[in-house]
Amino acid sequence: MPVPPTFSLALVQMRCAPDRDPNLDNAVRQIRAAGAAGAQVVCLPELFLGPYFCQRQDPAIFDLAEPVPGPTTEHLSAVARDTNTVVVASIFERRTAGLYHNTAAVIDADGKLLGTYRKMHIPDDPLYYEKYYFAPGDLGWRVFDTRHAKIGTLVCWDQWYPEAARLTAMHGAELIVYPTAIGWHPAEKAQYGTAQHQAWEMMQRAHAIGNGVYVAAVNRVGHEGPAGGGLEFWGASFVSDPFGVLLARGDHAREELLLAECDRRRIEEVRRNWPFLRDRRIDAYGGLTRRLID
C-alpha cells in the first residue's frame, strides 16, 4: 500500500492541574478534538499528569510513578483506537522498586503500545532536580514505525544535544518530537527570558535543518510553585519543517491545540538540495565518544 505524501500532527499545549485525573481528562479531550480536526499524530507535554514535581526533592513524590504499560497507557490506548490517532505521552515510569525513568510512550492508532523511550539526558539545575527522580535512559535512540509516520521520541533536556537528534534521524525518523517542561525563573525573566526562549527554539530548528526532518516541541504553560518563585512555563510549542521553517507556534501563556501538516516530499526536497547526510565525515568523528579532547 503506497505511503501517503503527508501526515497531520497535533501538539497539546496545556496547563497542568494539581491532580492527575483532571489532567488526564483534559488530555483525552484534546486528543479527541485533534482527531476530529484531522490530526493523525498527537503529542502531549512532558509529565503532563501533574505539576512539574522536580522543583523539589521529596521522596513521597515517587508514589506518583506507575508502570508502563499501566493505567495511563491503557486509558490512552482506548482513546488512540477510538480516534485513529498515534499518541505520544510522557509518563513518570516506575520500572521496579527504587528505579524510575522519565519515559515517552508511543501508542499506535490501533491502540497498541508500540514501545517506550527513556529520557537519556537528565538535568540537575535549580528547580530542575531530575537526577533525584530519574535514572538515565537505557533503551538507546528509538524510532517507532507507526501507522501514520516514523516518529523519533526525545524528551526535554535531550533538546540541547545534536548527537541525540542526529542518531534519531539516522534511525529513520521523519518526525522528532520533544515532550517538554521548560520555563523561566520569574526573577530572571526580564533580563534573560527572551534570549533563553530564542536559544531553545533555535537549537531545535537547527536539529531540523541539520537532519532534514520535521521537529516538534510541545510544552506546558502556566506558573507552578510559590508566588515570586517557582517556574513560569513558557509554552511556545512549535513545529518546524526540515529546513527550519515554522509551521505552527503556540502562545506563551494560553492552552492551545496546534495543528500542522507534514509533507514527506519536503524531507526529500531538502535533503537533495542540502545533502548533509551525504557529506558527513563518518571516518573522522571518533572524538565524539570522549568527554573532552585535551
C-alpha positions in Angstrom: 0.0 0.0 0.0 1.5 3.4 -1.0 2.6 5.7 1.8 0.5 8.9 1.7 2.6 12.0 1.0 1.5 13.8 4.1 0.6 13.3 7.8 -1.1 15.6 10.2 0.4 16.5 13.6 -1.2 18.0 16.7 0.5 19.4 19.8 -1.4 19.7 23.0 -0.1 22.7 24.9 -1.7 22.5 28.3 -1.8 23.9 31.8 -1.3 21.1 34.4 -3.7 21.0 37.4 -2.5 19.7 40.8 -4.3 16.3 40.5 -3.9 13.5 38.0 -7.4 12.9 36.9 -8.3 16.5 35.6 -5.0 16.5 33.6 -5.8 13.1 32.0 -9.3 14.2 31.2 -8.0 17.4 29.6 -5.5 15.4 27.6 -8.2 13.0 26.4 -10.5 15.9 25.4 -7.7 17.4 23.4 -6.8 14.1 21.7 -10.4 13.7 20.6 -10.5 17.3 19.4 -7.3 16.8 17.4 -8.6 13.6 15.9 -11.9 15.4 14.9 -9.8 18.1 13.3 -7.9 15.5 11.2 -4.8 15.0 13.2 -3.1 11.7 12.8 -0.3 12.1 15.4 -1.0 13.8 18.8 1.8 14.7 21.3 1.4 15.6 24.9 3.8 17.6 27.1 6.4 16.2 29.4 5.0 14.7 32.6 1.5 16.0 31.7 -0.3 14.2 34.5 0.6 16.8 37.2 2.6 19.8 38.1 6.3 19.6 37.3 7.4 18.0 40.6 11.1 18.2 40.0 11.2 21.7 41.5 11.9 20.0 44.9 13.3 16.7 46.2 10.6 14.8 48.1 10.6 11.0 48.5 6.8 10.9 48.7 6.6 12.0 45.0 7.9 8.6 43.9 4.4 7.4 44.8 3.2 9.2 41.6 5.1 6.8 39.4 3.4 4.0 37.5 4.4 1.0 35.4 4.4 1.1 31.6 2.2 -0.4 30.4 -0.1 0.7 33.1 -3.2 2.7 33.9 -2.3 5.8 31.8 -1.2 3.9 28.7 -4.2 1.7 28.9 -6.5 4.7 29.1 -4.8 6.5 26.3 -4.7 3.3 24.2 -8.5 3.3 24.1 -8.6 6.9 23.0 -6.0 6.3 20.3 -8.0 3.4 19.0 -11.3 5.4 19.1 -9.7 8.4 17.2 -7.4 6.5 14.9 -4.5 8.7 16.2 -1.0 7.9 17.3 -0.4 9.3 20.8 2.9 10.2 22.3 2.6 10.5 26.1 5.2 11.4 28.7 5.0 9.3 31.9 6.8 9.0 35.2 7.7 5.4 34.9 8.2 3.0 37.9 10.4 0.3 36.5 10.9 -1.5 39.8 11.3 -0.5 43.5 13.8 2.3 43.6 14.2 2.6 39.8 12.3 5.3 37.9 12.5 6.9 34.4 11.2 9.9 32.6 9.6 7.9 29.7 7.8 8.7 26.5 5.3 6.0 25.5 4.2 5.7 21.9 0.7 4.3 21.3 -0.2 3.4 17.7 -3.5 4.3 16.1 -4.9 0.8 16.7 -4.3 1.3 20.5 -1.2 -0.9 20.6 1.6 0.3 22.9 4.5 0.2 20.4 7.2 0.9 22.9 8.9 3.5 25.1 11.8 5.9 25.0 13.5 6.7 28.3 15.0 10.2 28.6 18.7 10.0 28.1 20.0 13.4 29.3 18.9 14.1 32.9 19.4 17.7 34.1 20.3 18.9 37.6 19.7 22.6 37.8 17.9 24.9 40.2 14.2 23.8 40.2 15.0 21.1 37.7 16.2 18.4 40.1 15.6 15.5 37.8 18.6 13.4 38.8 17.0 12.8 42.1 14.0 11.1 40.4 15.1 9.6 37.2 17.8 7.1 36.1 19.2 7.9 32.6 17.5 6.1 29.8 19.0 2.7 28.7 16.9 2.0 25.6 19.0 4.0 23.2 17.7 6.2 20.4 14.3 5.0 19.2 12.1 5.5 16.2 8.6 4.0 16.0 7.1 3.0 12.7 3.5 4.0 13.5 0.5 3.7 11.2 0.9 7.4 10.2 4.6 8.3 10.5 8.0 7.2 11.6 8.4 9.0 14.9 11.5 9.6 16.9 11.0 10.4 20.6 13.3 12.5 22.7 12.4 14.4 25.9 13.1 18.0 27.0 16.7 18.2 28.1 17.6 16.0 25.1 16.7 19.0 23.0 20.1 20.6 23.5 22.1 17.7 22.2 22.8 17.5 18.4 24.0 13.9 18.9 20.6 12.8 20.1 18.8 14.4 17.1 21.4 13.0 14.6 21.2 9.5 15.9 17.4 9.5 16.0 17.3 10.8 12.4 19.8 8.1 11.4 17.3 5.5 12.7 14.9 6.7 10.0 12.7 9.3 11.8 10.5 11.5 9.7 9.5 13.5 12.8 11.3 14.0 16.0 9.0 15.0 18.9 10.2 16.6 22.2 7.7 16.4 25.1 8.8 19.4 27.2 8.5 21.2 30.5 10.6 24.3 30.3 10.1 27.8 31.7 11.6 30.9 33.2 12.7 31.6 36.7 10.5 34.6 37.3 13.3 36.7 38.8 15.4 36.2 35.6 12.7 36.6 33.0 13.1 40.3 32.4 16.9 40.1 31.8 17.3 36.7 30.2 13.9 35.5 29.2 13.9 36.4 25.6 17.3 35.0 24.9 16.6 31.8 26.8 13.4 31.2 24.7 15.1 32.1 21.5 18.0 29.7 22.2 15.7 26.9 23.0 13.7 27.3 19.7 16.8 28.0 17.6 18.5 24.9 18.8 15.7 22.6 17.8 15.1 24.3 14.5 18.8 23.7 13.8 18.2 20.0 14.5 15.5 20.0 11.8 17.9 21.7 9.3 20.9 19.6 10.1 19.0 16.3 9.8 16.3 17.2 7.2 13.4 16.1 9.4 10.3 17.6 11.0 10.9 18.6 14.6 8.2 19.4 17.2 8.4 20.5 20.8 5.3 20.5 23.0 5.5 22.5 26.2 3.2 23.3 29.1 2.0 26.8 30.2 1.3 28.5 33.5 3.1 29.3 36.7 3.9 26.5 39.1 5.4 27.0 42.6 5.3 29.7 45.1 4.4 33.3 44.2 7.5 35.2 43.3 9.4 31.9 42.7 8.7 28.6 41.1 8.7 28.4 37.3 6.7 30.1 34.6 6.4 27.6 31.8 6.7 29.5 28.5 4.6 27.5 26.2 5.5 28.4 22.6 5.2 24.9 21.4 6.1 24.7 17.8 6.5 22.6 14.6 9.5 23.1 12.3 9.8 21.8 8.8 13.0 20.1 7.6 14.6 23.4 6.7 13.7 25.2 10.0 10.6 26.9 8.7 8.0 27.3 11.4 4.7 25.6 10.5 3.0 26.4 13.9 3.9 28.1 17.1 1.9 28.5 20.3 1.3 31.4 22.6 3.5 31.9 25.7 0.5 31.7 28.1 -2.5 30.0 26.6 -3.6 26.4 26.4 -3.7 25.6 22.7 -4.1 22.8 20.2 -1.6 23.3 17.5 -2.0 21.6 14.1 0.5 21.2 11.3 0.6 19.3 8.0 3.8 17.5 7.4 4.8 16.6 3.8 7.2 13.8 3.3 8.2 15.2 -0.1 9.7 18.2 1.8 12.1 15.8 3.5 13.3 14.5 0.1 13.5 18.0 -1.3 15.6 19.5 1.5 17.9 16.5 1.7 18.6 16.6 -2.0 19.5 20.3 -2.0 21.3 20.3 1.3 22.9 16.8 1.5 24.3 16.9 5.0 23.9 13.2 5.5 25.8 12.5 2.3 28.7 14.7 3.2 29.2 13.6 6.8 32.8 12.5 7.5 31.9 9.4 9.5 35.6 8.4 9.5 36.6 11.5 11.4 34.1 11.7 14.3 35.6 9.2 16.8 36.4 12.0 19.2 32.7 12.4 19.9 32.9 9.4 22.2 35.2 11.3 24.5 34.2 13.8 27.2 36.8 16.4 26.1 39.8 16.4 23.7 42.7 17.8 25.6 
